[in-house]
Amino acid sequence: MDKSKIKAKIESANTALGIELGSTRIKAVLVTDDYQVVASGDFVWENELRNNIWTYPLEKVWKGIQTSYANMAASVNEQYGVRLTKIGSIGISAMMHGYMPFDKDGNLLVPFRTWRNNITGEAAEKLTELFDFNIPERWSVAHLYQAILNKEDHVKDIDFITTLDGYVSWKLSGNKNTGIGDASGMFPIDEETKTYDEKMLEQFAGLPEVAKFDWDIKDILPEVLLAGHPAGKLTAEGAKLLDPSSQLQAGSLIAPSEGDAGTGMVATNAVRKRTGNISAGTSAFSMVVLDQKLNKVHRDIDMVTTPDGAPVAMVHTNNCSSDINAWASVFNQFAKVLGINLSPNELYEKLFDSSLQGDQDAGGLVNFSYLSGENITKVQDGRPMMVRKPDSHFTLANIFKVQLYSAFAQLKIGMDILLREEHIRTDVLIAQGGLFKTPVVAQQALADALNTPITLMSNAGEGGPWGMAVLALYASDTKGKNLADYLDDEVFVDAESSTLFPEPESVQGYEKFIDNYKEALPAEIEAGKNMKLN
């Protein structure tokens, strides 16, 4: 499309804005009504460990949103010679789960508790037993119940709890709602009614330690909305929050906010039953849209939903690529000592390519990429650690092969439950995320780890913010179609993709690695315990 046509679409507000607050970056993406990205802006941030709780301060939330929006708007002005004053529809996405409780005056009662925290084990276990439904530690209801069990003073003052994307959407629209995929990470969803499970709400409210509070769980959760439904309009106050320069006008349609899992499903066209996607970044998760019920409750399988309410089996790991980034940084420093300056793309490409020369089992090396605790392997505190035996093959190639292998290790352990125990099958498994920006290598490692073909889509690199923008366009006009048909018929008509199949020798090598990984796991657990004591 030529610039004059894009300019006309921007001026007539035939556009959608997707903003995603990810683990390491906040990104704003403006797309036209034909799903093309025309401008973007971002802001880099990191979670902070305060009083042993992983959090992001609210001031950084808004600084990041405003910076990414301003950078995007500046790009619009620079490329198309037009000030961005109107946007057709807006959608907000963020890291799923976590805990943000507010009082009746809208004040946050405790710092945002993110998905990365492993501090709700007692609550998660008790609620799982009560509901006969898996409640992960990072879910909002687990955080709420743990705060009650801890006798935290703020609980009595709760008027509303939400997630990060639900919070931002509330501030932009004035409405306390969220998309069903995001809501499914707060409290269990009833597949039939497409809202919170009524029986479980009553079970929770009936707990003696819960019943003593004045609030009712039904009243403090956000309203649940399906994709394609409006969540409100951008208010004047919301427009000012997004754009402090006051150029942006109020009135944009607000789509139901979603977690990054939901936008990942949209960005990879994986919302139809028997499809699945994997996202690999700071954390990693797989999502498989089910066409059958699981045989039993699994503590490592989360039951969530697509943005239109279909049941999804989710495997979530707290750690994925952070340790790779740390090792790459060390090698980048060494390169600079030698007087060699490499771009990030060059650095990762060289290091990933070197891994191809490694042994199939990574030479007997084992790496634990745990910057934080990990639920699947029952590790409470993160202690990044590489271990080897005296006869291990310690080479550069194996160092980076084991980095890639370990990034997927927890995901593999969880996915084995679905693939081997529940015999769940998918027609396609699509991967996305920063780990796959370097061609082929990580994609092949994942295929070998899961012994499953892995597909990458050419536009999956646009990621969650683009997926959220697509949901915003869908909210403004569904074209009379369900979400799966809309994505097939409107968004992904000409999508290009590449699929890599598992290689038998590499699959065997990965299985040998994962056996070594499980054997060495007690050392990782003890390292965390001993360092905590000291």
ZALONU-995454 format. One line per 10 residues: number of its first residue (from 1); their letters; for each residue x, y, z of C-alpha. Coordinates in pm, 1 decimal, padded with zeros to 6 digits, always signed. Each point is the difference from the previous one (the first is absolute). Example, Ala and Ser with C-alpha at 12.3 -4.5 7.8 and 13.67 -1.06 7.14 Angstrom:
// residues 2
1 = as = +01230.0:-00450.0:+00780.0; +00137.0:+00344.0:-00066.0
This chain:
// residues 534
1 = mdkskikaki = +00000.0:+00000.0:+00000.0; +00138.8:+00341.4:-00089.4; +00047.5:+00269.7:+00259.6; -00289.5:+00215.5:-00120.8; -00246.7:-00284.3:+00060.3; +00145.6:-00070.1:+00342.4; -00019.9:+00370.1:+00084.4; -00366.6:+00006.4:-00102.5; -00075.1:-00300.0:+00223.9; +00176.4:+00165.1:+00293.9
11 = esantalgie = -00186.2:+00329.4:-00052.6; -00335.4:-00177.1:-00023.1; +00080.7:-00216.8:+00306.4; -00024.3:-00327.7:-00192.0; +00259.8:-00125.8:+00244.6; +00051.2:-00198.9:+00315.9; +00257.0:+00036.4:+00274.9; +00133.1:-00299.7:+00187.2; +00207.6:+00055.2:+00313.5; +00161.4:-00292.4:+00178.7
21 = lgstrikavl = +00179.7:+00023.8:+00332.9; +00243.3:-00287.1:-00024.0; +00259.3:-00121.7:+00246.6; +00284.8:+00206.6:-00143.4; -00167.4:+00237.5:-00243.4; -00312.4:+00208.0:-00040.3; -00088.8:+00032.0:-00366.5; -00262.4:+00205.5:-00183.3; -00094.5:-00104.5:-00354.0; -00230.3:+00192.9:-00234.0
31 = vtddyqvvas = -00162.0:-00205.0:-00277.6; -00234.8:+00093.2:-00280.8; -00329.7:-00179.1:-00053.3; +00174.3:-00241.5:-00236.5; +00217.8:-00122.8:+00290.8; +00321.9:+00165.2:-00120.0; +00238.4:+00152.0:+00254.7; +00061.4:+00364.4:-00090.0; +00185.0:+00121.6:+00310.2; +00127.1:-00123.4:+00334.9
41 = gdfvwenelr = +00177.3:+00119.4:+00311.8; +00134.3:-00169.3:+00308.1; +00142.2:+00038.3:+00348.3; +00241.2:-00236.6:+00171.9; -00059.7:-00090.1:+00363.6; +00079.8:-00273.3:+00249.8; -00184.2:-00141.5:+00298.0; +00138.3:+00091.5:+00339.6; +00043.4:-00217.3:+00307.8; -00134.3:+00203.0:+00291.3
51 = nniwtyplek = -00037.5:-00160.8:+00341.9; +00042.7:-00338.3:-00170.2; -00292.9:+00067.5:-00235.1; +00037.3:+00047.3:-00376.2; -00179.5:+00317.3:-00105.8; -00022.3:+00290.1:-00244.9; -00072.7:+00345.1:+00150.8; -00312.5:+00172.6:-00132.8; +00198.9:+00308.7:-00093.2; +00204.8:-00214.3:-00237.3
61 = vwkgiqtsya = -00316.1:-00150.4:-00145.2; -00118.7:+00342.2:-00110.4; +00342.3:+00128.8:-00092.9; +00043.3:-00303.9:-00222.9; -00343.3:+00029.7:-00159.1; +00041.5:+00372.4:-00063.6; +00352.6:-00041.1:-00138.0; -00094.2:-00283.4:-00234.0; -00307.5:+00190.7:-00117.1; +00198.2:+00320.8:-00052.7
71 = nmaasvneqy = +00265.3:-00186.0:-00199.3; -00270.3:-00160.5:-00213.5; -00178.4:+00333.3:-00057.1; +00331.1:+00165.9:-00091.3; +00060.0:-00276.5:-00253.2; -00343.2:+00065.3:-00152.1; +00078.9:+00368.8:-00032.9; +00345.7:-00065.1:-00145.0; -00109.8:-00262.4:-00253.9; -00336.4:+00134.8:-00110.4
81 = gvrltkigsi = +00006.4:+00368.8:+00090.4; -00310.0:-00018.5:+00217.0; -00062.2:+00057.1:+00369.1; -00170.4:-00291.6:+00168.2; -00321.7:+00139.0:+00144.8; -00252.1:-00281.0:-00053.0; +00020.3:-00379.0:+00030.9; -00285.0:-00230.7:-00093.3; +00042.4:-00260.6:+00272.7; +00247.4:-00079.0:+00276.0
91 = gisammhgym = +00091.3:-00320.6:+00180.2; +00223.0:-00057.0:+00302.7; +00189.1:-00319.7:+00072.2; +00247.4:-00090.3:+00272.2; +00170.0:-00280.3:+00186.4; -00273.4:-00230.0:+00124.4; -00099.5:-00065.4:+00355.8; +00136.8:+00165.7:+00310.6; -00174.0:+00212.6:+00257.3; -00107.5:+00364.3:+00010.1
101 = pfdkdgnllv = -00247.4:+00079.0:+00282.2; -00159.0:+00345.5:+00022.2; -00206.4:+00177.1:+00265.8; -00325.7:+00187.8:-00064.4; +00195.0:+00315.9:-00086.0; +00201.1:-00178.2:-00268.4; +00323.4:-00017.0:+00198.9; +00225.3:-00301.8:-00051.5; +00020.0:-00168.9:+00340.4; +00325.4:-00194.7:-00049.3
111 = pfrtwrnnit = +00260.0:+00013.3:-00277.8; -00094.4:-00198.4:-00310.6; +00089.3:-00365.4:+00059.8; +00102.9:-00149.1:-00332.8; -00022.4:-00347.2:-00153.0; +00364.6:-00052.8:+00094.1; -00061.7:-00038.7:+00372.5; -00004.4:-00340.9:+00167.8; -00160.9:+00114.4:+00324.6; -00348.7:-00153.0:-00009.8
121 = geaaekltel = +00072.4:-00371.4:+00026.6; -00222.9:-00063.6:+00302.4; -00296.5:+00183.4:-00152.5; +00040.2:-00163.0:-00340.1; +00007.0:-00349.1:+00152.8; -00305.0:+00060.1:+00219.4; -00206.0:+00154.8:-00280.5; +00093.4:-00278.2:-00242.4; -00127.5:-00254.0:+00251.3; -00315.4:+00204.1:+00073.0
131 = fdfniperws = -00093.7:+00053.5:-00365.5; +00139.7:-00328.1:-00139.2; +00146.9:+00232.9:-00261.4; +00362.3:+00104.5:-00036.7; +00070.2:+00344.2:+00146.6; +00354.8:+00115.3:-00090.3; +00199.6:+00212.6:+00241.2; +00000.2:+00304.2:-00227.6; -00380.2:+00020.2:-00037.2; -00171.2:+00298.0:+00159.1
141 = vahlyqailn = -00224.8:-00210.0:+00223.1; +00306.2:-00182.2:+00137.6; +00161.6:+00333.0:+00086.5; -00322.0:+00123.0:+00160.2; -00046.7:-00313.8:+00208.1; +00366.3:-00005.1:+00103.5; -00031.8:+00360.1:+00118.8; -00299.6:-00111.6:+00206.4; +00190.8:-00296.1:+00144.2; +00290.3:+00234.1:+00077.4
151 = kedhvkdidf = -00243.5:+00230.8:+00182.5; +00116.8:+00296.5:-00207.5; -00163.2:+00319.4:+00116.2; -00087.4:+00130.4:-00346.5; -00250.8:-00277.2:-00072.9; -00280.6:+00162.0:+00199.1; +00018.7:+00310.5:-00219.9; -00027.4:-00175.8:-00336.8; -00262.4:+00138.2:-00235.2; +00132.5:-00134.3:-00332.0
161 = ittldgyvsw = +00273.5:-00234.1:-00119.5; +00133.1:-00021.0:-00352.7; +00300.1:-00079.8:-00215.6; +00245.5:+00240.8:-00160.3; -00182.6:+00022.6:-00332.2; -00333.9:+00019.0:+00179.5; +00135.6:+00290.0:+00205.5; +00123.1:+00197.4:-00301.5; -00322.5:-00061.8:-00192.6; -00201.3:+00114.7:+00304.2
171 = klsgnkntgi = +00195.7:+00324.7:+00016.4; -00050.5:+00063.7:-00372.0; -00372.0:-00080.2:-00012.3; -00126.9:+00032.3:+00355.8; -00143.6:-00353.6:-00023.9; +00100.3:-00290.2:+00222.7; +00007.6:-00290.1:-00243.1; +00244.7:-00227.4:-00177.4; +00009.5:-00257.7:-00277.9; -00091.6:-00358.0:+00081.6
181 = gdasgmfpid = +00351.0:-00130.9:-00068.6; +00144.0:+00243.5:+00251.2; -00282.8:-00067.6:+00246.1; +00076.2:-00372.6:-00019.3; +00333.1:+00076.8:+00167.2; -00182.0:+00167.0:+00287.6; -00270.4:-00254.6:+00087.7; -00125.2:-00321.4:-00167.7; -00236.8:+00050.1:-00293.5; -00312.5:-00204.6:-00075.5
191 = eetktydekm = +00023.5:-00115.6:-00362.3; -00378.2:+00013.3:-00040.7; -00082.3:+00337.2:+00157.9; +00322.2:+00171.6:-00117.0; +00049.3:+00167.9:+00335.4; +00137.6:-00089.3:+00344.1; -00104.7:-00343.9:+00124.6; -00299.4:+00060.7:+00227.6; +00051.5:-00309.0:+00216.2; +00364.6:+00085.7:+00063.3
201 = leqfaglpev = -00089.9:+00361.0:+00081.4; -00237.5:-00132.1:+00266.2; +00258.9:-00246.3:+00130.2; +00254.3:+00279.6:+00034.4; -00246.6:+00237.4:+00164.5; -00096.6:-00275.8:+00244.6; +00349.9:-00045.8:+00138.6; -00011.5:+00116.9:+00365.2; +00308.1:+00217.8:-00036.0; -00153.2:+00166.2:-00308.8
211 = akfdwdikdi = -00355.0:+00039.5:+00128.9; +00104.5:+00240.5:+00276.7; +00076.3:+00278.6:-00250.0; -00263.9:+00250.4:-00110.7; +00073.5:-00043.4:-00370.5; -00130.6:-00283.2:-00219.0; +00232.0:-00168.8:-00250.5; -00265.7:+00045.8:-00272.4; +00007.5:+00376.4:+00047.0; +00374.7:+00059.7:+00003.0
221 = lpevllaghp = +00088.3:-00185.4:-00321.0; -00014.8:+00179.1:-00338.1; -00286.4:-00068.7:-00240.4; +00085.0:-00270.0:-00256.0; -00026.8:+00090.8:-00369.8; +00042.7:-00209.1:-00315.1; +00210.9:+00109.0:-00295.5; -00206.4:+00204.5:-00244.0; -00193.4:+00181.3:+00271.5; +00066.6:+00366.2:+00088.9
231 = agkltaegak = +00157.0:+00068.8:+00338.2; -00072.8:+00373.4:-00002.3; +00128.5:+00320.3:-00154.7; +00318.6:+00195.7:+00057.3; -00086.1:+00277.7:+00244.4; +00153.3:+00347.5:+00003.6; +00194.8:-00101.9:+00310.4; +00114.0:-00318.4:-00171.2; +00112.2:+00189.5:-00309.2; +00205.9:+00229.0:+00221.7
241 = lldpssqlqa = +00158.1:-00301.8:+00170.6; +00100.8:-00147.6:-00335.0; +00109.3:+00327.3:-00153.5; +00092.5:+00274.3:+00249.0; +00056.1:+00236.6:-00295.7; -00380.8:+00001.4:-00035.7; +00002.0:-00057.2:-00375.7; -00194.0:-00327.2:+00024.8; -00376.5:+00040.9:+00008.9; -00237.0:-00204.3:+00216.0
251 = gsliapsegd = -00256.5:-00238.8:-00145.9; +00205.7:-00294.6:-00129.8; -00166.3:-00337.4:+00049.3; +00172.5:-00199.9:+00274.8; +00021.7:-00374.8:-00061.7; -00008.9:-00254.8:+00283.9; +00351.5:-00010.1:+00142.4; +00190.6:-00326.0:-00024.2; +00299.0:-00174.9:+00148.5; +00308.1:-00061.6:-00210.5
261 = agtgmvatna = -00102.7:-00363.7:-00039.9; -00320.0:+00103.2:-00175.4; +00170.1:+00247.2:-00230.5; +00262.2:-00263.6:-00077.2; -00275.4:-00236.5:-00111.9; -00143.5:+00268.7:-00226.8; +00341.6:+00097.4:-00139.4; +00064.9:-00362.2:-00097.5; -00354.5:-00079.1:-00117.5; -00034.8:-00268.6:+00266.4
271 = vrkrtgnisa = -00349.5:+00047.3:+00145.7; -00175.4:-00284.8:-00183.2; -00031.5:-00336.4:+00175.4; +00295.2:-00238.3:-00054.2; +00236.0:+00291.0:-00059.3; +00273.0:+00111.4:+00235.5; +00270.0:+00256.9:+00041.7; +00317.7:+00046.0:+00199.5; +00140.6:+00332.1:+00112.5; +00361.8:+00017.9:+00110.0
281 = gtsafsmvvl = +00145.2:+00309.5:+00161.3; +00082.5:+00092.2:+00360.0; -00254.9:-00263.5:+00092.1; -00143.0:-00268.6:-00225.5; -00338.9:-00154.7:-00043.3; -00180.5:-00237.6:-00229.8; -00370.6:+00021.5:-00075.5; -00198.8:-00289.2:-00147.3; -00365.6:+00060.3:-00088.0; -00177.0:-00315.5:+00111.8
291 = dqklnkvhrd = -00259.0:-00206.5:-00183.3; -00035.8:-00238.5:+00295.4; +00002.9:+00026.4:+00377.6; +00308.4:-00102.9:+00192.6; -00029.0:-00325.3:+00192.7; +00108.2:+00149.7:+00330.3; +00128.6:+00310.7:+00173.6; +00370.1:+00063.0:-00056.4; +00187.9:+00246.9:+00218.1; +00227.4:+00091.7:-00290.9
301 = idmvttpdga = -00281.7:+00057.8:-00251.5; -00197.6:+00323.6:+00028.0; -00351.4:+00012.3:-00142.3; -00059.6:+00338.4:-00161.4; -00185.8:+00116.3:-00312.5; +00044.0:+00156.7:-00340.3; -00117.0:+00363.0:-00035.7; -00337.0:-00136.7:-00113.6; -00033.9:-00247.0:+00286.2; +00114.0:-00339.8:-00135.4
311 = pvamvhtnnc = +00177.3:-00221.4:+00257.6; +00379.6:+00001.6:-00014.5; +00259.2:-00215.6:+00173.3; +00293.1:+00221.8:+00091.9; +00349.4:-00091.0:+00111.9; +00170.6:+00304.4:+00150.6; +00363.4:+00031.1:+00103.6; +00141.5:+00295.6:+00187.9; +00341.7:-00019.3:-00165.1; +00110.0:-00028.0:-00358.9
321 = ssdinawasv = +00239.8:+00237.6:-00179.4; +00137.3:+00221.8:+00278.1; +00301.6:-00222.0:+00066.3; +00077.7:-00017.9:-00372.5; +00005.5:+00378.7:-00004.8; +00233.8:+00008.6:+00299.5; +00248.1:-00240.5:-00161.8; -00021.2:+00185.5:-00331.9; +00081.3:+00322.4:+00182.6; +00317.3:-00155.3:+00143.5
331 = fnqfakvlgi = +00114.5:-00114.1:-00344.0; -00082.0:+00343.5:-00139.9; +00225.4:+00156.2:+00265.2; +00277.2:-00242.1:-00098.8; -00043.0:+00093.3:-00366.1; +00038.4:+00366.7:+00089.9; +00319.8:-00078.5:+00191.3; +00128.9:-00140.9:-00329.7; -00106.4:+00318.4:-00176.6; -00297.0:-00164.0:-00174.2
341 = nlspnelyek = -00337.3:+00174.1:+00003.5; -00297.1:-00219.8:-00083.3; -00361.1:+00102.9:-00043.9; -00246.3:-00196.5:+00216.1; -00116.7:-00193.9:-00306.0; +00357.2:-00089.3:-00096.1; +00086.2:-00101.6:+00355.8; -00295.2:-00235.9:+00042.9; +00037.9:-00140.8:-00348.9; +00367.7:-00088.5:+00062.9
351 = lfdsslqgdq = -00068.2:-00153.8:+00340.6; -00310.8:-00191.7:-00112.2; +00178.6:-00125.6:-00311.3; +00289.3:-00122.6:+00214.4; -00244.9:-00222.4:+00188.4; -00057.7:-00198.3:-00320.6; +00349.8:-00144.9:+00041.6; -00079.6:-00129.5:+00348.7; -00067.0:-00355.0:+00108.2; -00358.2:-00121.8:-00031.4
361 = dagglvnfsy = -00030.7:-00021.5:+00380.3; +00186.6:+00330.8:+00051.2; +00309.7:-00190.8:+00107.5; -00142.2:-00100.2:+00335.4; -00034.7:+00363.3:+00113.9; -00304.6:+00105.0:+00200.6; -00118.6:+00355.9:+00042.0; -00272.4:+00139.5:+00225.6; -00117.4:+00331.5:-00142.0; -00192.6:+00093.5:+00314.8
371 = lsgenitkvq = +00009.7:+00371.5:+00071.3; -00314.3:-00057.4:+00203.4; -00169.0:-00302.8:+00152.1; -00160.5:-00257.9:-00226.4; -00330.9:-00168.0:+00080.2; +00026.6:-00294.4:-00237.8; +00325.0:-00123.4:+00152.8; -00100.1:+00106.0:+00353.7; +00291.8:+00242.9:+00036.7; -00089.5:+00276.0:+00244.0
381 = dgrpmmvrkp = +00280.6:+00249.1:-00069.5; +00192.4:+00069.7:-00316.2; +00371.7:-00080.2:-00011.4; +00144.7:-00000.6:-00354.7; +00250.6:-00281.6:-00006.2; +00196.5:-00204.7:-00252.5; +00132.4:-00336.5:+00115.3; +00215.0:-00266.9:-00161.6; +00176.8:-00322.6:+00083.2; +00377.9:-00038.2:-00036.5
391 = dshftlanif = -00049.5:-00190.4:-00324.9; -00249.5:+00245.3:-00151.8; +00091.0:+00151.1:-00336.8; +00040.8:+00365.4:+00101.0; +00015.2:+00200.1:-00324.8; -00142.3:+00325.2:-00130.1; -00235.1:-00194.9:-00226.2; -00135.3:-00203.1:+00291.7; -00024.5:+00303.9:+00225.7; -00246.7:+00156.8:-00241.4
401 = kvqlysafaq = -00173.2:-00322.1:-00092.1; -00072.6:-00059.2:+00367.8; -00123.2:+00359.3:+00029.7; -00258.1:-00066.3:-00270.2; -00083.1:-00341.9:+00140.3; -00049.4:+00134.6:+00352.4; -00217.1:+00287.7:-00120.9; -00255.9:-00260.2:-00109.3; +00056.6:-00258.6:+00275.3; -00284.2:+00098.1:+00234.3
411 = lkigmdillr = -00234.4:+00045.1:-00295.6; +00088.5:-00348.9:-00122.8; -00069.5:-00151.7:+00342.6; -00344.3:+00161.1:+00004.9; -00083.4:-00077.1:-00363.3; +00086.2:-00367.3:+00052.7; -00307.0:-00018.4:+00224.8; -00225.2:+00114.3:-00284.7; +00169.0:-00198.6:-00274.4; +00082.5:-00324.0:+00183.4
421 = eehirtdvli = -00250.3:-00026.5:+00284.0; -00308.3:+00172.4:-00142.2; +00079.8:-00088.2:-00363.2; -00103.9:+00345.2:-00118.5; +00064.9:+00055.1:-00368.4; +00026.2:+00323.2:-00193.8; -00031.3:+00071.6:-00370.6; +00262.8:+00271.8:+00028.1; +00235.0:+00137.4:+00268.4; +00118.6:+00352.2:-00077.7
431 = aqgglfktpv = +00288.4:+00173.5:+00177.2; +00061.5:+00368.2:+00054.8; +00222.6:+00221.1:+00212.1; +00338.9:+00163.8:+00005.6; +00183.0:-00330.9:+00030.3; -00097.8:-00082.2:-00358.1; +00127.6:+00319.7:-00158.9; +00325.5:-00180.9:-00078.0; -00102.9:-00229.6:-00285.6; -00041.5:-00378.1:+00031.8
441 = vaqqaladal = +00215.5:-00083.2:+00303.7; -00243.2:+00054.1:+00289.9; -00290.8:-00121.1:-00214.1; +00179.4:-00329.8:-00064.9; +00100.0:-00035.8:+00365.7; -00364.3:+00038.7:+00102.6; -00117.0:-00252.7:-00259.8; +00256.1:-00248.7:+00132.5; -00086.6:+00071.7:+00363.7; -00373.1:-00062.7:-00051.5
451 = ntpitlmsna = +00043.7:-00255.5:-00280.1; -00264.1:+00200.9:-00184.9; +00008.6:+00205.7:-00323.2; +00031.6:+00371.9:+00074.9; -00127.5:+00269.2:-00236.0; +00108.0:+00363.1:-00011.4; -00220.1:+00250.4:-00180.0; +00154.3:+00289.2:-00189.2; -00210.8:+00257.0:+00183.4; +00021.7:-00165.5:+00342.7
461 = geggpwgmav = +00295.2:+00228.3:+00066.8; -00250.5:+00281.7:+00040.8; -00100.9:-00179.7:+00318.7; -00243.6:+00090.5:+00272.8; -00047.9:+00373.5:-00064.9; -00102.2:-00077.3:-00357.4; -00225.7:-00280.9:+00123.9; -00164.4:+00246.5:+00238.4; -00048.3:+00250.2:-00282.9; -00168.6:-00276.5:-00202.3
471 = lalyasdtkg = -00234.6:-00064.5:+00293.7; -00073.3:+00373.1:+00010.4; -00093.8:-00006.6:-00370.0; -00213.8:-00308.0:+00066.0; -00181.6:+00184.3:+00280.0; -00078.3:+00287.1:-00236.5; -00132.2:-00230.2:-00276.1; -00021.7:-00379.0:+00029.5; -00121.9:-00022.3:-00360.8; -00259.8:-00241.0:+00133.0
481 = knladyldde = +00258.9:-00270.8:+00065.4; +00125.4:-00191.0:+00300.6; +00359.2:+00071.5:+00094.4; +00152.6:-00310.8:-00160.6; -00172.4:+00066.8:-00335.0; +00084.9:+00369.5:+00020.3; +00369.5:-00079.3:+00040.2; -00004.8:-00258.9:-00279.0; -00205.4:+00201.9:-00248.4; +00110.8:+00356.4:+00070.4
491 = vfvdaesstl = +00335.8:+00014.6:+00176.4; +00210.0:-00300.9:-00102.8; -00119.3:-00051.3:-00357.7; +00346.2:+00032.7:-00155.4; +00213.4:-00086.9:+00302.3; +00333.9:-00166.0:-00068.6; +00141.8:-00260.7:+00237.3; +00285.7:-00244.6:+00039.3; -00012.8:-00331.1:+00183.6; +00289.7:-00198.8:+00144.5
501 = fpepesvqgy = -00038.9:-00364.8:+00093.3; +00176.7:-00176.1:+00287.5; +00320.4:-00180.8:-00092.5; +00013.1:-00351.4:+00154.2; +00364.0:+00019.7:+00117.0; -00057.1:+00341.0:+00156.3; -00318.8:-00120.3:+00168.7; +00196.9:-00284.4:+00159.6; +00272.8:+00244.8:+00100.5; -00253.9:+00231.4:+00162.6
511 = ekfidnykea = -00154.5:-00290.2:+00191.6; +00346.2:-00084.3:+00135.1; +00047.2:+00364.8:+00096.8; -00337.2:+00014.3:+00178.0; +00089.3:-00315.0:+00196.0; +00322.5:+00171.7:+00112.3; -00202.2:+00313.2:+00078.5; -00241.4:-00185.0:+00226.1; +00287.1:-00186.7:+00167.9; +00179.6:+00327.1:+00079.9
521 = lpaeieagkn = -00315.7:+00185.1:+00109.5; +00052.8:-00067.7:+00374.6; +00324.5:+00200.1:-00023.3; -00194.4:+00302.1:-00127.7; -00256.5:-00035.8:+00277.8; +00270.6:-00027.7:+00267.5; +00187.0:+00300.3:-00142.2; -00311.0:+00209.9:+00048.4; -00053.4:-00125.0:+00353.4; +00361.0:+00052.0:+00108.3
531 = mkln = +00032.5:+00347.7:-00148.4; -00329.4:+00097.6:+00158.8; +00127.3:-00110.2:+00338.3; +00315.5:+00204.9:-00045.0
